[in-house]
Amino acid sequence: MQRLYDFLRRHPTGVDVFWALVLLALGALFMSSVDVEGNRPPLTAIPIILAMSVVVALRRKLPTQMLFVAIAAGLAQVALDTDVMPADFAMLVILYTVAARDGAVWVSRTALVAGLVASPIAQLRWPEQHASFLAQLAITAVLAVPFALAWVLGDSMRTRRAYFAQLEERADRLEKEREAQSKLAVQAERARIARELHDVVAHNVSVMVVQADGAAYVLDAAPDQARKALETISGTGRQALAEMRRLLGVLRTGEHQESGEYVPQPDVEQIEDLVVQVRESGLPVDFKVEGTARALPSGVELTAYRIVQEALTNTRKHGGPEAGASVRLVYFDDGLGLLIEDDGRGAAHELYEDGGADGRGHGLIGMRERVGMVGGTLDAGPRPGGGFRISALLPLKPAA
């Protein structure tokens, strides 16, 4: 049934032609009928029947033209004294069609006037025999009702279509605005990440310069210290190169620090200080570290800190006054695992799905960008028992 309905919607003219043939068949039956006195309809009814059938067949392709064809056929019917027949139903059809389409207002008004005057003209041309004046007025009013209803239904359909078109346009506009806001949020977050990673690399290079100066100073007097300094330079240089590779493809804005100095960014060790600050703000947080703590690449440590920071911020915003949170850091052989959970109300679905339908939820966009830059994975969503959960796995080496 659905396939048939879809087929009919794709071929509206075919449907109209079918009903035009039905109307033509009814006209043929009308022409073959005989009244009580043995008289057949006049032959002048044939062109009127054909015209009305054409009106139905082309009502959607040429609505304005078909309206005037129907008016002309109706006037010819009156002039030729051809009595009311089934083909006159086409007048109601074209009246509805013109009122339902988004065309010129004057065409719709013309159709309404033509429909309302059709009944009085028909009553004057073919009055009811032995009927009083009041009875004829009542008959005229009753016969005008179908024309008025046809126009009202068509106009209501036009208004409804315009309303739904406006809603679709608004939804499309909101969707485009949401996408634009999400893209801006991604770009802003990437710029922020680029600045932070740039500072990390700059800090490592500064360490290398200091160590190189120290090695040159003690090269002759203390070769062992010089060797250790060179080893430090080598390790720091490799780490700086790894961080620089992660900067590729990330556009950095022209903003610079006013002081002109670069400072180290937060690392994993400072997460505990962050948890203490959050506790002091009124949010209970359980913090645990599993595995053997060890030094990690600066980009991984910065990413871990920012994820925990953003997750606890979201808990304060969306968790409610009675919410509590837990933070787990797990050191694996090949990476660092993060699990941040809360038992609050949790954020709405739209806030963690593609950045939010209304442009909010940019914190999670930033998390995904950060995790993606270090080659990790992130999973964020509501917990089965209520609240919200964020889990991330940050590898020690970026994905190739």
C-alpha positions as CSV (number, residue, x, y, z in Angstrom):
1,M,0.0,0.0,0.0
2,Q,2.8,2.4,0.8
3,R,4.5,1.7,-2.6
4,L,1.2,2.5,-4.3
5,Y,0.9,5.7,-2.3
6,D,4.4,6.8,-3.1
7,F,3.8,6.0,-6.8
8,L,0.7,8.2,-6.9
9,R,2.6,11.0,-5.2
10,R,5.3,10.8,-7.8
11,H,2.8,10.9,-10.7
12,P,0.1,13.5,-9.8
13,T,-0.8,14.2,-13.4
14,G,-1.4,10.6,-14.1
15,V,-3.8,10.5,-11.1
16,D,-5.6,13.6,-12.5
17,V,-5.9,12.0,-16.0
18,F,-7.4,8.9,-14.4
19,W,-10.1,10.9,-12.7
20,A,-10.7,12.9,-15.9
21,L,-11.4,9.6,-17.6
22,V,-13.8,8.6,-14.9
23,L,-15.5,12.0,-15.3
24,L,-15.6,11.4,-19.0
25,A,-17.2,8.0,-18.5
26,L,-19.9,9.5,-16.3
27,G,-20.5,12.1,-19.0
28,A,-21.0,9.3,-21.5
29,L,-23.5,7.7,-19.2
30,F,-25.2,11.0,-18.8
31,M,-25.4,11.4,-22.6
32,S,-27.0,8.0,-23.0
33,S,-29.6,8.6,-20.3
34,V,-33.3,9.3,-21.0
35,D,-35.6,11.4,-18.9
36,V,-39.2,10.5,-18.0
37,E,-40.4,12.1,-21.2
38,G,-38.0,10.0,-23.3
39,N,-35.7,12.9,-24.1
40,R,-31.9,12.6,-24.3
41,P,-29.5,15.4,-23.2
42,P,-28.7,17.8,-26.1
43,L,-25.5,17.3,-28.1
44,T,-24.3,20.7,-26.9
45,A,-23.4,18.9,-23.6
46,I,-20.6,17.0,-25.3
47,P,-18.1,19.8,-25.7
48,I,-18.9,20.9,-22.1
49,I,-18.2,17.4,-20.8
50,L,-14.9,17.3,-22.8
51,A,-13.9,20.7,-21.5
52,M,-14.6,19.8,-17.9
53,S,-12.6,16.5,-18.3
54,V,-9.6,18.5,-19.6
55,V,-10.0,20.8,-16.6
56,V,-9.6,17.9,-14.2
57,A,-6.7,16.4,-16.2
58,L,-4.6,19.6,-16.3
59,R,-5.7,21.2,-13.0
60,R,-2.3,21.0,-11.4
61,K,-0.2,21.8,-14.4
62,L,-2.3,24.8,-15.5
63,P,-4.5,25.8,-12.6
64,T,-5.2,29.4,-13.6
65,Q,-5.9,28.5,-17.3
66,M,-8.2,25.6,-16.3
67,L,-10.1,27.9,-13.9
68,F,-11.1,30.1,-16.8
69,V,-11.8,27.1,-19.0
70,A,-14.2,25.9,-16.3
71,I,-15.8,29.4,-16.1
72,A,-16.2,29.5,-19.8
73,A,-17.7,26.0,-19.9
74,G,-20.1,27.0,-17.2
75,L,-21.3,30.1,-19.0
76,A,-21.7,28.1,-22.2
77,Q,-23.8,25.6,-20.3
78,V,-26.1,28.4,-19.1
79,A,-26.2,30.0,-22.5
80,L,-27.0,26.7,-24.3
81,D,-29.6,25.7,-21.7
82,T,-27.7,22.5,-20.9
83,D,-29.0,21.2,-17.5
84,V,-26.8,20.3,-14.6
85,M,-24.7,17.1,-15.2
86,P,-22.0,15.0,-13.5
87,A,-19.2,16.9,-15.4
88,D,-20.0,20.0,-13.4
89,F,-18.2,18.4,-10.4
90,A,-15.0,19.6,-12.2
91,M,-15.9,23.1,-11.0
92,L,-15.5,22.1,-7.4
93,V,-12.2,20.4,-8.2
94,I,-10.7,23.4,-9.9
95,L,-12.0,25.7,-7.2
96,Y,-10.2,23.6,-4.5
97,T,-7.0,23.4,-6.6
98,V,-6.7,27.1,-7.2
99,A,-7.4,27.9,-3.5
100,A,-4.8,25.3,-2.4
101,R,-1.9,26.5,-4.6
102,D,0.6,29.2,-3.8
103,G,-0.3,31.5,-6.7
104,A,-1.6,35.0,-7.2
105,V,-4.2,36.1,-4.7
106,W,-6.5,37.5,-7.4
107,V,-6.8,34.1,-9.0
108,S,-8.0,32.5,-5.7
109,R,-10.5,35.4,-5.1
110,T,-11.8,35.0,-8.7
111,A,-12.4,31.3,-8.1
112,L,-14.3,32.1,-4.9
113,V,-16.5,34.7,-6.5
114,A,-17.2,32.4,-9.5
115,G,-18.1,29.5,-7.2
116,L,-20.5,31.7,-5.1
117,V,-22.3,33.2,-8.1
118,A,-22.6,29.8,-9.8
119,S,-25.5,28.7,-7.6
120,P,-27.7,31.8,-8.0
121,I,-27.1,31.8,-11.8
122,A,-28.1,28.1,-12.0
123,Q,-31.2,28.7,-9.9
124,L,-32.2,31.6,-12.1
125,R,-31.6,29.6,-15.3
126,W,-33.3,26.4,-14.1
127,P,-35.6,27.4,-11.2
128,E,-37.5,24.8,-9.2
129,Q,-41.0,24.6,-10.4
130,H,-43.8,25.3,-7.9
131,A,-41.3,26.6,-5.3
132,S,-41.9,29.8,-3.4
133,F,-39.3,32.6,-3.4
134,L,-38.0,31.7,0.0
135,A,-37.7,28.1,-1.0
136,Q,-35.7,29.1,-4.0
137,L,-33.4,31.2,-1.8
138,A,-32.9,28.3,0.5
139,I,-32.1,26.0,-2.4
140,T,-29.6,28.6,-3.7
141,A,-27.9,28.8,-0.3
142,V,-27.7,25.0,0.0
143,L,-26.2,24.7,-3.6
144,A,-23.6,27.4,-2.7
145,V,-22.3,25.5,0.3
146,P,-20.2,22.9,-1.7
147,F,-18.5,25.7,-3.6
148,A,-17.7,27.6,-0.4
149,L,-16.4,24.4,1.3
150,A,-14.2,23.5,-1.7
151,W,-12.6,26.9,-1.5
152,V,-12.2,26.9,2.3
153,L,-10.6,23.4,2.2
154,G,-8.2,24.5,-0.5
155,D,-7.2,27.6,1.3
156,S,-6.7,25.7,4.5
157,M,-4.5,23.2,2.7
158,R,-2.4,26.1,1.3
159,T,-2.0,27.6,4.7
160,R,-1.0,24.3,6.2
161,R,1.6,23.7,3.5
162,A,3.0,27.2,4.0
163,Y,3.2,26.5,7.8
164,F,5.0,23.2,7.3
165,A,7.3,24.7,4.7
166,Q,8.2,27.5,7.2
167,L,8.9,24.9,9.9
168,E,11.1,22.9,7.6
169,E,12.9,26.1,6.6
170,R,13.4,27.0,10.2
171,A,14.7,23.5,11.1
172,D,17.1,23.6,8.2
173,R,18.3,27.0,9.2
174,L,18.8,25.9,12.8
175,E,20.7,22.8,11.6
176,K,23.0,24.9,9.5
177,E,23.6,27.3,12.4
178,R,24.3,24.3,14.7
179,E,26.8,23.0,12.2
180,A,28.4,26.4,11.9
181,Q,28.7,26.8,15.6
182,S,30.2,23.4,16.0
183,K,32.7,24.1,13.3
184,L,33.6,27.4,15.0
185,A,33.9,25.6,18.3
186,V,36.2,23.0,16.7
187,Q,38.4,25.7,15.2
188,A,38.6,27.6,18.4
189,E,39.5,24.5,20.4
190,R,42.1,23.5,17.8
191,A,43.6,27.0,18.1
192,R,43.7,26.7,21.9
193,I,45.3,23.2,21.7
194,A,47.8,24.5,19.2
195,R,48.8,27.3,21.5
196,E,49.2,25.0,24.5
197,L,51.2,22.4,22.6
198,H,53.3,25.2,21.1
199,D,54.1,26.3,24.6
200,V,55.0,22.7,25.5
201,V,57.4,22.4,22.6
202,A,58.8,25.8,23.4
203,H,59.4,24.8,27.0
204,N,61.2,21.6,25.9
205,V,63.4,23.6,23.6
206,S,64.2,26.0,26.4
207,V,65.3,23.0,28.6
208,M,67.5,21.8,25.7
209,V,69.2,25.2,25.4
210,V,69.9,25.3,29.2
211,Q,71.2,21.8,29.2
212,A,73.4,22.5,26.2
213,D,74.9,25.6,27.8
214,G,75.5,23.6,30.9
215,A,77.1,20.8,29.0
216,A,79.4,23.2,27.1
217,Y,80.4,24.8,30.4
218,V,81.4,21.5,32.2
219,L,82.5,19.6,29.1
220,D,86.2,19.6,30.1
221,A,85.9,19.8,33.9
222,A,83.1,17.2,34.4
223,P,82.6,14.9,31.4
224,D,80.1,12.7,33.2
225,Q,77.8,15.7,33.9
226,A,78.2,16.8,30.3
227,R,77.2,13.3,29.2
228,K,74.1,13.4,31.3
229,A,73.2,16.8,30.0
230,L,73.5,15.5,26.4
231,E,71.3,12.5,27.3
232,T,68.7,14.9,28.7
233,I,69.0,17.1,25.5
234,S,68.5,13.9,23.4
235,G,65.4,12.8,25.3
236,T,63.9,16.2,25.4
237,G,64.5,16.8,21.7
238,R,62.8,13.5,20.8
239,Q,59.8,14.5,22.9
240,A,59.7,18.0,21.4
241,L,59.8,16.5,17.9
242,A,56.9,14.2,18.8
243,E,54.9,17.1,20.1
244,M,55.7,19.1,17.0
245,R,54.4,16.4,14.7
246,R,51.1,16.6,16.5
247,L,50.9,20.2,15.7
248,L,50.9,19.5,11.9
249,G,47.5,20.3,10.4
250,V,46.4,22.4,13.3
251,L,46.0,26.1,12.5
252,R,47.3,28.4,15.1
253,T,45.8,31.9,15.5
254,G,47.9,35.0,15.7
255,E,47.4,35.4,19.4
256,H,50.6,35.5,21.5
257,Q,51.3,35.7,25.1
258,E,51.9,39.3,26.1
259,S,54.9,38.5,28.2
260,G,56.6,36.8,25.3
261,E,57.6,33.9,27.6
262,Y,56.4,30.3,27.4
263,V,55.5,28.4,30.5
264,P,54.9,24.6,31.0
265,Q,51.3,23.5,30.7
266,P,49.4,21.4,33.4
267,D,50.4,17.8,33.6
268,V,49.1,14.6,35.3
269,E,50.6,15.4,38.6
270,Q,48.5,18.5,38.9
271,I,45.3,16.6,38.4
272,E,45.3,15.9,42.1
273,D,45.5,19.6,42.8
274,L,42.7,20.2,40.4
275,V,40.6,17.6,42.3
276,V,41.3,19.4,45.6
277,Q,40.2,22.7,44.1
278,V,36.9,21.1,42.9
279,R,36.3,19.6,46.3
280,E,36.8,23.0,47.9
281,S,34.1,24.4,45.5
282,G,31.6,21.9,46.9
283,L,31.7,18.9,44.6
284,P,32.7,15.6,46.3
285,V,35.3,13.9,44.1
286,D,36.9,10.5,44.7
287,F,40.4,10.3,43.2
288,K,42.4,7.2,42.6
289,V,45.5,6.3,40.7
290,E,46.1,2.7,39.6
291,G,49.3,1.3,38.1
292,T,52.8,2.6,38.4
293,A,53.1,6.4,37.7
294,R,55.7,7.4,35.3
295,A,56.7,10.3,33.0
296,L,54.5,10.7,29.9
297,P,54.8,12.8,26.8
298,S,53.8,16.4,27.5
299,G,51.0,16.3,25.0
300,V,49.5,13.3,26.7
301,E,49.7,14.8,30.1
302,L,48.2,18.0,29.0
303,T,45.4,16.2,27.3
304,A,44.7,14.1,30.4
305,Y,44.5,17.2,32.6
306,R,42.2,19.1,30.3
307,I,39.8,16.1,30.0
308,V,39.5,15.8,33.8
309,Q,39.1,19.5,34.1
310,E,36.3,19.7,31.5
311,A,34.6,16.6,32.8
312,L,34.4,18.0,36.4
313,T,33.3,21.3,35.0
314,N,30.4,19.6,33.2
315,T,29.5,17.8,36.4
316,R,29.2,21.1,38.3
317,K,27.1,22.5,35.5
318,H,24.7,19.6,34.8
319,G,25.0,17.2,37.6
320,G,22.8,19.0,40.1
321,P,23.4,20.1,43.8
322,E,23.6,16.5,45.1
323,A,26.0,15.2,42.5
324,G,29.3,13.5,43.3
325,A,32.1,12.4,41.0
326,S,35.0,10.0,40.8
327,V,38.3,10.3,38.8
328,R,40.4,7.2,38.0
329,L,43.9,7.3,36.4
330,V,45.2,4.0,35.2
331,Y,48.7,3.6,34.0
332,F,49.0,0.8,31.3
333,D,52.2,-0.4,29.6
334,D,51.3,1.4,26.4
335,G,49.2,4.3,27.6
336,L,47.1,6.2,30.2
337,G,43.5,5.4,30.9
338,L,41.0,8.0,32.3
339,L,37.6,7.3,33.8
340,I,35.5,10.2,35.1
341,E,32.0,9.4,36.4
342,D,29.3,11.3,38.3
343,D,25.9,10.3,39.8
344,G,24.1,13.5,38.9
345,R,21.3,14.2,36.5
346,G,23.7,14.0,33.5
347,A,23.7,16.2,30.5
348,A,20.9,16.0,27.9
349,H,21.6,13.7,24.9
350,E,21.9,16.7,22.5
351,L,24.9,18.1,24.6
352,Y,27.1,15.1,24.0
353,E,26.0,14.2,20.4
354,D,28.0,16.1,17.8
355,G,28.4,19.1,20.0
356,G,24.7,19.8,20.7
357,A,21.7,20.7,18.6
358,D,21.8,24.2,19.9
359,G,25.5,24.8,19.7
360,R,26.3,23.9,23.3
361,G,28.4,20.9,24.4
362,H,31.6,22.4,23.0
363,G,33.6,21.0,25.9
364,L,33.1,17.5,24.6
365,I,34.0,18.7,21.1
366,G,37.3,19.9,22.6
367,M,37.9,16.6,24.4
368,R,37.5,14.7,21.1
369,E,39.8,17.1,19.4
370,R,42.5,16.7,22.1
371,V,42.2,12.9,22.2
372,G,42.3,12.7,18.5
373,M,45.5,14.7,18.3
374,V,47.4,12.3,20.5
375,G,45.9,9.3,18.7
376,G,43.6,8.2,21.6
377,T,40.0,7.2,21.9
378,L,37.1,8.8,23.8
379,D,33.7,7.6,24.9
380,A,31.2,9.9,26.5
381,G,27.6,9.3,27.5
382,P,25.0,8.7,30.2
383,R,25.6,5.9,32.7
384,P,23.0,3.1,32.9
385,G,22.2,3.9,36.6
386,G,22.1,7.7,36.0
387,G,24.8,10.3,35.8
388,F,27.4,10.7,33.2
389,R,30.6,8.9,32.2
390,I,33.7,9.9,30.2
391,S,36.4,7.3,29.5
392,A,39.5,7.9,27.4
393,L,42.6,5.9,26.5
394,L,45.7,8.0,25.6
395,P,48.5,6.0,24.0
396,L,52.2,6.8,24.7
397,K,52.9,7.1,21.0
398,P,50.6,8.9,18.5
399,A,48.8,6.8,15.9
400,A,50.6,6.5,12.6
